[in-house]
Amino acid sequence: MNPPASRRTARGTTRRDVLRGGTTAILASAVAPYARTAPLQAGGDEMLRVGLIGCGGRGRGAAWNALMADPNTKLVALGDMFADHLADAHKYLSQNEQVGARVEVDEDHRFVGWDAYRGVIDSCDVVLMASTPAFRPLHVEACVEAGKHMFVEKPVATDGPGLRRIMAAGERAKEKGLSLVSGLCYRYQFAKQETVQRIHDGAIGDIVSMQTTYNAGPLWLRARQPDWTEMEYQIRNWIYYYHLSGDHIAEQHIHSLDKVAWAKGGYPVKATASGGRIQRTGPEYGNVYDHFNTVYEWEDGVRAFSSCRQWNNAAQDVSDFVLGTRGSASLQGHRIRSGKAWSWRYESEEPDDMYQNEHDALFASIRDGEPINNSDYMCKSTLMALMGRLSAYTGRTITAEEALNSMEDLSVKERAFGDVATAPVAVPGIHQFS
Ligand SMILES: NC(=O)c1ccc[n+]([C@@H]2O[C@H](COP(=O)([O-])OP(=O)(O)OC[C@H]3O[C@@H](n4cnc5c(N)ncnc54)[C@H](O)[C@@H]3O)[C@@H](O)[C@H]2O)c1
């Protein structure tokens, strides 16, 4: 089967043209453009200064993607909580064959500690945010305040109050004409855009139900060092503390939740979940669960059955299936089934690295003066993850409204490397919703 007409038009154009609007119809649900109210001129071919907050694995990758996206960019500032993380990232990027020549981060622009984000934001035009999620509201607010374009990794908050702050900042970014591209990268994968577009065009009829799975293996653990305080241990091992990461339903499974909400064209109104920790029971694993099973329900009665786990020596699977009245779709497989047989499969020779695509789109939008703002879905997909976690922790069904208006403030109160308590692992029926 041939690609849809809108996509065919884009085939003859460059990758940047595609991202700039050659596939407007396809991108419509992924990248919602809006009218600029306060144009911010950073276009043409002038040099764009890029800064990175959070110099871990993803941050380095994002910085590389940013430099690869546009030849007139240079990396001018790095910020991290820890000097060793920053030094590793600087070494990695400055020695990289493809982008190293455009890494110009002098000693004065290597910012370390709780306020590192301020130095980065003040030094550049485009800010990449890839630190521990709990700090994202603070960083995004400061970035919007300073009027800088941004790339924002997922999830964007770990609690209701943080999410409300990000939502407000996203609106202000729109008013200021700033580009805000989300790290929910599947939205920028051409293969998924085309698959979802077909679902929206009616290829499988009306959606009846969905199933999504992120069954993965265990992640890294940074061994406790004698000179680390408890706060340092927790921030270095942030994935195991739900106030810092949101738990893995938010930190990792959010991709799956985002995909099914995208396919459905909207967000669920309630969630009922269960979960716990079976393998990761030691104190070194903080207070997160290692598995969740959640049923999400939409206003029209459609349900998504969602499961995620991080288990060693167990079957792994990342997949999403959308079942409709006339067929079904595999989002991860980029395939559509009509009746009993697969009737369409995405095929293309075109490069389709979603991590690169999102940065290509960000820089093209800045050059063209046509800001992208992904705030809506980046916040709502985070909310969907919070609903699941809150439901699993409390044992209650949690509505979207309840999760969004939750008063549970998980933000780090004492910004210092001292002793800090660890909240107990949540026990359903005992853990209170607030
Ligand atoms: N889109 C994706 O596919 C994808 C993949 C991996 C990670 N991520 C996201 O990227 C983010 C980072 O993940 P990672 O795997 O790189 O983790 P990481 O631990 O390797 O990196 C996080 C870095 O942030 C630093 N940091 C923590 N608090 C900070 C603060 N207040 N200010 C500045 N720096 C701070 C840490 O020291 C660390 O170097 C997370 O939100 C994660 O969910 C997204």
The ligand as a Gaussian input file, in Angstrom:
#p B3LYP/6-31G(d) Opt

LIG

0 1
 N       12.935000      10.219000      26.063000
 C       13.599000       9.144000      26.399000
 O       13.537000       8.120000      25.716000
 C       14.432000       9.143000      27.630000
 C       15.420000       8.170000      27.815000
 C       16.173000       8.217000      28.995000
 C       15.930000       9.182000      29.943000
 N       14.952000      10.100000      29.732000
 C       14.655000      11.135000      30.750000
 O       15.759000      12.026000      30.826000
 C       15.943000      12.448000      32.166000
 C       17.357000      12.074000      32.623000
 O       17.524000      10.685000      32.545000
 P       18.981000      10.013000      32.445000
 O       18.765000       8.614000      32.052000
 O       19.864000      10.868000      31.640000
 O       19.418000      10.049000      33.979000
 P       20.873000      10.351000      34.578000
 O       20.841000      10.046000      36.024000
 O       21.900000       9.672000      33.731000
 O       21.014000      11.916000      34.370000
 C       20.371000      12.885000      35.133000
 C       21.379000      13.963000      35.446000
 O       20.716000      15.082000      36.053000
 C       21.560000      15.535000      37.108000
 N       20.757000      16.324000      38.050000
 C       19.945000      15.890000      39.048000
 N       19.354000      16.923000      39.651000
 C       19.776000      18.041000      39.015000
 C       19.503000      19.416000      39.168000
 N       18.646000      19.864000      40.101000
 N       20.145000      20.289000      38.359000
 C       21.003000      19.855000      37.425000
 N       21.296000      18.552000      37.210000
 C       20.680000      17.657000      38.000000
 C       22.164000      14.267000      37.683000
 O       23.303000      14.519000      38.453000
 C       22.456000      13.481000      36.423000
 O       23.730000      13.771000      35.905000
 C       14.839000      11.775000      32.983000
 O       13.748000      12.624000      33.089000
 C       14.480000      10.573000      32.144000
 O       13.163000      10.126000      32.353000
 C       14.232000      10.109000      28.599000

